[in-house]
Amino acid sequence: TTMEEAMSDVPLLREWMALDPGAVRESLLASMLSYFTLGTAAFAVSATLHLHHEEEAGTAATAIVDGPGRLRWLGSWVLVVVVATVVVQVLGAVGLGVGVAVDTGDWSATLDLLGYSLVAVPAVLVFVGLALALFGLVPRFVLLAWALVSWALFAMIFGALLDLPEWAMNLSPIEASPRVPLEDLALTPLLVLLGIAVALGLAGVLGFRQRDVG
């Protein structure tokens, strides 16, 4: 509630956070959701890129030879990353929801924010898919996965202030995702993001299947 009052009184803050003057609370919650979704994306990239560390350390080759094979090894790793990513996203929403509920007395906000956070999961999976594609196809360039995280952060902080075009903003999966609860839920961008994530992930898996594991 204090932040709502501040945003109402200071137009510059509203502009910086791209808040709708007629829906300050919804805009504020959407921005908060975007920020912790970016944190989840950073976690997901870091967890996925640990595959590269395993390969460089030689433990990946050992696990593949002595274990179930490269595809099952990779698949199990990606499954753990995806599940952990969803858990992190949900925990962030619950924490934010409890904070809102304590401040406003509206405990339904916790469940609402939990649902809103799941809307951003396809966007986060694009980050996972890119990291996996780089690992499978061009492992020497895996750190480029952080470029997407960096752009998402830049667009989130400076996009509205610099009046970046829509196409540039949408290069960030988080910005391309519906900004609930400020915007209505739209399935089309979610399906597109999910399709991109799956395509990138499959490219990474196929690339890893073909190349030598060092």
N, C-alpha and C positions, 0 to 999 in steps of 0.2 A: 504493500500500500504506500509506503514511503517513496518507492521508486516510481509508482504511478503518479504521485503528486509532483515529483521532480520532473518527470517527463512532460507533464501537463504545463508546468510553469516555464520550462526552458526549451524553446523551439529548436535550438541547436542540437540538444541531446536527441530529440525526436528525429531530426534529420540524419544524425550520425548513425542511429540504430534503425533507420528506415521504418519508423513507427507511424501508424495511421492515427491522426489526432482524434478520430471518431471511435477508435477501438484500441485505446492505449494498452489495456490489460492483455487483450488477445495478441497485439503486436509484441508486447514485452515477453509473453510466454513463448511465442514463436521464435523470437531472437534467442532466448535462453535455451530452447530446444536445439536450435542450430549450433550454438556454441558447444554444448556438451555432446552433440552428435559429431562435431569435428574432433573432439577428444576421443570418442569411440573410434572414429576413422583412423586416427593416429595410432591408437592401440592395435587396431586390426592390421595396419601396414607393418608395424613393428613385429607383431606376432608372425605374420606371413613371411617377412624377410628373414626371420630366424632360420628358415629353410636353407638360405644361402650360407649362414654361419655354420649350420650342420654339415653342409657339403664341403666348405673350406676346411673344416676341422677334421674331415675324414670319417666322421661318425655316420654320415648319410650312406656312404658306400658300404660300410660295415653292416648297418641296419638292413640295407637292401639285399645284400648277399646272404646274410644269416637269417633274415626275417622273411616276410611274406612276399617280397618283390617290390619293385619301384612304384608301381601304380597304387597298390594297396597302402604302401608307406606314405606316399604323397596324399592319397585320398583321406586317410585317417587323420593326417596332420591338418588338412584343410577343413575337415569336418569339425575338429576340435576348435580351430580358429573361428569358424562361423558360429558355433554354439557359444563360445566364450564372448564373441563380439555382441551377440544378441543379449546375453546376460549382462554385460557391461552397459549396454544401451538401456535395458529395463531398469537396472539399479539406479542409473542416472535419473531416469524419469520418476522413480519412486522417491528418491531423495528430494528432487525438485518439488514433487507433489506434496510431500509431507511438509516441506518448508512453506509452500503456498497455503496449505490447510491450517498450519499453526498460526500463520499471519492473518488469514481471512476467516477462519472458522468453517470453511467449506471443505469437508473431507472428501467430497465427491471429486475434487480436483485431482486427487491422487490417481484414481482410476482413469479419469479423463486423460491425464498426462501420460499414463502408461500406454493407452491406446495411441495417442499422438506420437509417442516415441517409436512405436513399431512402424509407423508410416515411413520413417527415415531409414529403415533397415535396407531397402533396395539400394539407396544411395551409398550407404556404408559398404555394401557388398561390391560396388564398383571399385572402390579402393582396394579391396581384397583381390578382385579379379585382375586389376592392373598389376599389382605386386606379383601375383602368381604368373601372369603372362610374361613379365620381364624375367622372372626367375627361370621359367621354362624355356624361353626363346633366346634371350640375350642376358645371361646371368651377370655379365660384367657391368651391365647398366641397371642393376636392380635398384640402386639408390635413387633412380629417377622417379620411383614411386612416390618419394617425398615431394616431388615437384607439384603433384596434384594436391597434396595436403597443403603445401605452401600457397598455391593459388586459391584454394578454398578459403584459407585464412585471410588472404589479401582481399578477395571479393567480399567476404563477410564484413571486414572492418572498413574498407575504403570504397567498396562498390557504389554505395548510394552517394557518398560524398563526391566521388569523381564522376558520377552519372555515367557509369560504364554501360555500354549497349547490352541488350538482353542476351545476345549470343555469347558475349564474353562472360557474363554472369553465369550462364548455363553451362559453361565449361566446368564449373564446380558442380559435382553431383548433388551436393547439399542444396545449392541454390536452385537446381533444376527440379528438386523434389517439392511437392506442395507445402506451403508454409502454414501448416495447421497449428493452432486453431484460427489464425487470421484468415486463411483462405479455405475454400471448400475443398474437400478431398476429391482428387481427380485420379482415376485409375490409369489413364493413358501414360502420363509421365512415369508412374511407378513401374508399369509393364516395360516401358522402354529402358529404364534404368536396370531393371532385373535382366532384360535381354542382353544389355551391354555387359553386365557382370558375368552372366553365364558364358557369353561368347569369349570374353577375355580369359575366363577360367579354363574353358576348353582348349583355347589356344595354348595356354601355359602347360596344361596336362599333356597335350600332343607333342609340344616341343620338348618337354622333359622326357617323354617316352622315347624320343628319337636320339637325343644327344647323350654323349658320354657323361658319366657322373664322376667328377674328380675328387 
